[in-house]
C-alpha cells in the first residue's frame, strides 16, 4: 500500500517541524506539507510544499485537507 502523509502547518517552528517530519519520512512514500501560515516561511527541502504560498492566507485545516485529497 502506498501512503502519502499530509501535514498542515500553521506558524510552525521550522526546526521542530523538520525534526518531526524526519521521524516518519521513511515510513511514507511522500509528505505533502500544506503551508497554512499568513506569512512566508523557509520550509525544509525534505517535503513537497503547496498551499498558502500563493496568497499567504489561512483558509483552515479542512480546506487544506480537502485540497490535499484532490
C-alpha atoms as an extended CHARMM CRD file, in Angstrom:
* protein
*
        70  EXT
         1         1  UNK       CA              0.0000000000        0.0000000000        0.0000000000  PROA      1               0.0000000000
         2         2  UNK       CA              1.2600000000        3.4680000000       -0.8670000000  PROA      2               0.0000000000
         3         3  UNK       CA              0.9040000000        6.1050000000        1.8540000000  PROA      3               0.0000000000
         4         4  UNK       CA              1.1710000000        9.8750000000        1.4850000000  PROA      4               0.0000000000
         5         5  UNK       CA              1.2930000000       11.9400000000        4.6690000000  PROA      5               0.0000000000
         6         6  UNK       CA             -0.3930000000       15.3430000000        4.7530000000  PROA      6               0.0000000000
         7         7  UNK       CA              0.8500000000       17.8720000000        7.3000000000  PROA      7               0.0000000000
         8         8  UNK       CA             -0.9040000000       21.2200000000        7.7240000000  PROA      8               0.0000000000
         9         9  UNK       CA              1.4920000000       23.7810000000        9.1950000000  PROA      9               0.0000000000
        10        10  UNK       CA              0.3660000000       26.9910000000       10.8530000000  PROA      10              0.0000000000
        11        11  UNK       CA              3.1860000000       29.2350000000       12.0760000000  PROA      11              0.0000000000
        12        12  UNK       CA              5.4770000000       26.2910000000       12.7950000000  PROA      12              0.0000000000
        13        13  UNK       CA              8.8330000000       26.3080000000       14.4920000000  PROA      13              0.0000000000
        14        14  UNK       CA             10.7190000000       25.2190000000       11.3840000000  PROA      14              0.0000000000
        15        15  UNK       CA             13.4770000000       23.3710000000       13.2520000000  PROA      15              0.0000000000
        16        16  UNK       CA             10.9210000000       21.3190000000       15.2320000000  PROA      16              0.0000000000
        17        17  UNK       CA              8.8390000000       20.7520000000       12.1100000000  PROA      17              0.0000000000
        18        18  UNK       CA             11.8680000000       19.3860000000       10.2570000000  PROA      18              0.0000000000
        19        19  UNK       CA             12.7220000000       17.0460000000       13.1320000000  PROA      19              0.0000000000
        20        20  UNK       CA              9.1540000000       15.7630000000       13.3740000000  PROA      20              0.0000000000
        21        21  UNK       CA              8.8490000000       15.1920000000        9.6260000000  PROA      21              0.0000000000
        22        22  UNK       CA             12.1570000000       13.3360000000        9.6040000000  PROA      22              0.0000000000
        23        23  UNK       CA             10.7890000000       10.9320000000       12.2480000000  PROA      23              0.0000000000
        24        24  UNK       CA              8.2230000000        9.4540000000        9.8780000000  PROA      24              0.0000000000
        25        25  UNK       CA              9.5620000000       10.3350000000        6.4250000000  PROA      25              0.0000000000
        26        26  UNK       CA             10.9370000000        6.8160000000        5.9300000000  PROA      26              0.0000000000
        27        27  UNK       CA              7.5310000000        5.2890000000        6.7720000000  PROA      27              0.0000000000
        28        28  UNK       CA              5.6080000000        7.0030000000        3.9670000000  PROA      28              0.0000000000
        29        29  UNK       CA              6.0850000000        7.3560000000        0.2390000000  PROA      29              0.0000000000
        30        30  UNK       CA              5.8290000000       11.1290000000        0.3910000000  PROA      30              0.0000000000
        31        31  UNK       CA              4.9300000000       14.0840000000        2.5690000000  PROA      31              0.0000000000
        32        32  UNK       CA              2.7140000000       16.8980000000        1.4170000000  PROA      32              0.0000000000
        33        33  UNK       CA              3.2880000000       19.9660000000        3.5720000000  PROA      33              0.0000000000
        34        34  UNK       CA              0.4410000000       22.4450000000        3.3380000000  PROA      34              0.0000000000
        35        35  UNK       CA              1.6200000000       25.9370000000        4.2380000000  PROA      35              0.0000000000
        36        36  UNK       CA             -1.2850000000       27.4040000000        6.1800000000  PROA      36              0.0000000000
        37        37  UNK       CA              0.5020000000       30.4360000000        7.6090000000  PROA      37              0.0000000000
        38        38  UNK       CA             -0.2190000000       34.0770000000        6.8000000000  PROA      38              0.0000000000
        39        39  UNK       CA              3.4640000000       34.8230000000        6.0960000000  PROA      39              0.0000000000
        40        40  UNK       CA              6.3970000000       33.3630000000        4.1690000000  PROA      40              0.0000000000
        41        41  UNK       CA              8.4620000000       30.6750000000        5.9320000000  PROA      41              0.0000000000
        42        42  UNK       CA             11.5330000000       28.7650000000        4.7640000000  PROA      42              0.0000000000
        43        43  UNK       CA             10.2680000000       25.1930000000        4.8560000000  PROA      43              0.0000000000
        44        44  UNK       CA             12.5030000000       22.1020000000        4.7840000000  PROA      44              0.0000000000
        45        45  UNK       CA             13.5180000000       20.7700000000        1.3770000000  PROA      45              0.0000000000
        46        46  UNK       CA             12.6100000000       17.2980000000        2.6690000000  PROA      46              0.0000000000
        47        47  UNK       CA              8.9990000000       17.6850000000        1.5680000000  PROA      47              0.0000000000
        48        48  UNK       CA              6.8630000000       18.8820000000       -1.3270000000  PROA      48              0.0000000000
        49        49  UNK       CA              5.1680000000       22.1080000000       -0.2970000000  PROA      49              0.0000000000
        50        50  UNK       CA              1.9540000000       23.5780000000       -1.5330000000  PROA      50              0.0000000000
        51        51  UNK       CA             -0.9140000000       25.6480000000       -0.2750000000  PROA      51              0.0000000000
        52        52  UNK       CA             -0.9010000000       29.1570000000        1.0510000000  PROA      52              0.0000000000
        53        53  UNK       CA              2.2850000000       30.1270000000       -0.8370000000  PROA      53              0.0000000000
        54        54  UNK       CA              0.2670000000       31.9020000000       -3.4580000000  PROA      54              0.0000000000
        55        55  UNK       CA             -1.9710000000       34.0070000000       -1.2540000000  PROA      55              0.0000000000
        56        56  UNK       CA             -0.3400000000       33.8200000000        2.1780000000  PROA      56              0.0000000000
        57        57  UNK       CA             -3.7170000000       33.2230000000        3.7880000000  PROA      57              0.0000000000
        58        58  UNK       CA             -5.0120000000       30.7860000000        6.3670000000  PROA      58              0.0000000000
        59        59  UNK       CA             -8.0530000000       29.0110000000        4.9630000000  PROA      59              0.0000000000
        60        60  UNK       CA             -8.3180000000       26.4690000000        7.7570000000  PROA      60              0.0000000000
        61        61  UNK       CA             -7.4170000000       22.8380000000        8.1750000000  PROA      61              0.0000000000
        62        62  UNK       CA            -10.4880000000       21.4270000000        6.4060000000  PROA      62              0.0000000000
        63        63  UNK       CA             -9.7170000000       23.4190000000        3.2590000000  PROA      63              0.0000000000
        64        64  UNK       CA             -6.1090000000       22.2060000000        3.3050000000  PROA      64              0.0000000000
        65        65  UNK       CA             -7.0460000000       18.5580000000        3.8350000000  PROA      65              0.0000000000
        66        66  UNK       CA             -9.7330000000       18.6360000000        1.1400000000  PROA      66              0.0000000000
        67        67  UNK       CA             -7.3110000000       20.1770000000       -1.3720000000  PROA      67              0.0000000000
        68        68  UNK       CA             -4.6140000000       17.6510000000       -0.4520000000  PROA      68              0.0000000000
        69        69  UNK       CA             -7.0930000000       14.8170000000       -1.0170000000  PROA      69              0.0000000000
        70        70  UNK       CA             -7.7570000000       16.0650000000       -4.5510000000  PROA      70              0.0000000000
